[in-house]
Amino acid sequence: MGIRLPSKIHNSKQVLKLQSLLSRNQTSAVPKGHCAVYVGEIQKKRFVVPISYLNHPDFRDLLHLAEEKFGFDHPMGGLTIPCEEGLFIDLTSRLNSMGVM
């Protein structure tokens, strides 16, 4: 019995390590050069956008809106933009078609 215990502990550690890696990948799968933003007025949806979008004047307008509403206390724990999802998708589509990367 004493011989099997270390192998069970080792297997448990491997399972916990795998679970930890999987949970990290689900929440932080943001490629280098991008950032996650939460968009919506009631229901928040997560989007990953290139950081270059943050410098565009239209995107900055949304950031100012977020600053006015939330200040630096974001309820989702990240950058939250209080606008309609459709408006955000239209803006990011325009930025993408303009070649803002």
N, C-alpha and C positions, 0 to 999 in steps of 0.2 A: 504494500500500500504506500509506504513512504517513497518508493521509487517513482510511482506514477504521479505523485503530487507536483513535483517540479515541472513535469511536462504539461500538466493541466494549467499550472500558473503561467507557463510560457505561452500556451495556446490562448489563454485569456488575455494576456498582454498583447498578443498579435491581433486579436479581435478588437480590443479597445483602440489600438493604434489605427487599424483600418477604419473603424467607425469615426474616429477623430479626423482622419484625412478626408473621408467622404463628406462629412459635415462641413469642413472648411471649404472644399471644392464647390459645394452647392451655394454657399453664401458669398464667396469671394472670387468667383470666376470672372475677373475683370482683366482683360489683356493689358499689357504695358502700353501706356500712351492713351488710355481710356479712363473714364470714371463712371460710376453708377449714380443715377439720379432716380428719384421716386417722383412720379408725375400723377396728378389727379387732384380733384377737389375733395372728393369723399373717399373713393376707393383708390388707393395708391398702386401704381404699377411700376415695376423696376425696368429701367432702360440703361443700356451701356452705350455711351457716346464718346467720340474722340475728344480729348482735352482741348483741341484746337477750336472746338465749337464755343468754348467758354469766352473766347475773345471777340466773337462776332457780336455786333451791336444788337441784333434782334434777340440773340440768346442772353445777352447782358440785361435786356429789358426783363426777361423772365427771372433772372437772378435777383434783380432789384425788387421784383414782386415778392419773391421768396424771402428776401431780407426784411421787407416791410411786414410781412405776415408772421414770420417765425423768428426773425433776428438770427441769433446763432444757436437757438435751441430747437433743433429739428426733431420732431417726434419720431421719425423713422430711424434716427441714428445716422442719417446721411443727408445728402443734399436733396431736399424736398422742394418741388416746384408746384405751386398751387394753380395749375391751369388745366383746361380740358385736355384729355389725352389726344383727341383729334388735332387740336391746335399744335401740340408738341410734335406730333408725327408729321404734320404739314411743314413745320419749321425745319425739322431735321432732314426731311426729304429735300427741301429747297437748298439747304446747306450742302447736302451731299451732291446734288446736281450741279451746284456752283463749284464743286471741287474743294470745298473747305475740308481739309483733312488734318 
